[in-house]
């Protein structure tokens, strides 16, 4: 099994589970830890569907998301 294939099988589950980052109990503590990233370029490795990257981009941040799983990216609301 290719390393990215193991994530492909979880894409639909993740799509059902995913929360809005503004209400996400994982994302909010992450944003508090990272703090103000104004003026920074952000790399979101293993971005899944890109929920964190999209949230930051909507705030005007420059963000690049990288994900191995084609299925995770395909299930992203941004790619629909």
C-alpha positions in Angstrom: 0.0 0.0 0.0 1.4 3.4 -1.0 1.9 5.7 2.0 -0.8 8.1 0.8 -3.4 5.3 0.1 -4.0 4.6 3.8 -5.4 8.2 4.2 -7.6 7.8 1.1 -9.7 5.1 2.8 -10.5 7.6 5.6 -11.5 10.6 3.5 -15.2 10.0 3.6 -15.2 9.5 7.4 -13.1 12.6 7.8 -15.5 14.5 5.5 -18.4 13.5 7.8 -16.5 14.4 11.0 -14.9 17.6 10.0 -16.0 20.7 11.8 -15.9 24.4 11.0 -12.5 25.6 12.2 -14.2 28.6 14.0 -15.9 26.0 16.3 -13.3 23.2 16.0 -12.1 22.0 19.5 -8.7 21.1 17.9 -8.2 24.1 15.6 -9.0 26.8 18.2 -6.3 25.7 20.7 -3.9 25.5 17.8 -4.7 29.0 16.7 -4.1 30.2 20.3 -0.7 28.5 20.6 0.5 29.8 17.2 -0.7 33.3 17.9 -0.7 36.2 15.5 0.8 35.1 12.2 0.2 38.4 10.4 2.8 38.9 7.6 4.0 35.3 7.8 3.8 32.7 5.0 2.2 29.5 6.4 2.8 25.9 5.3 0.1 23.4 6.4 1.7 20.0 6.0 -0.7 17.1 6.0 -3.6 19.6 5.5 -6.2 16.9 4.9 -9.1 18.8 3.4 -7.4 22.1 4.1 -9.7 23.3 6.9 -7.0 25.1 8.8 -5.4 26.5 5.6 -8.7 27.7 4.3 -9.6 29.3 7.7 -6.3 31.2 7.8 -6.5 32.2 4.1 -10.0 33.7 4.7 -8.3 35.9 7.4 -6.0 37.2 4.7 -3.0 35.0 5.5 -0.7 33.5 2.8 -1.1 29.8 3.1 0.1 26.7 1.2 -1.5 23.3 2.1 0.3 20.0 1.2 -1.5 16.7 1.4 -0.5 13.2 0.2 -4.0 11.8 -0.1 -5.8 12.6 -3.3 -9.0 11.5 -1.8 -8.7 14.0 1.1 -8.1 16.8 -1.3 -10.9 15.7 -3.6 -13.3 15.7 -0.6 -12.3 19.3 0.2 -15.2 21.8 -0.1 -12.7 24.1 -1.9 -12.2 21.5 -4.6 -15.9 20.7 -5.2 
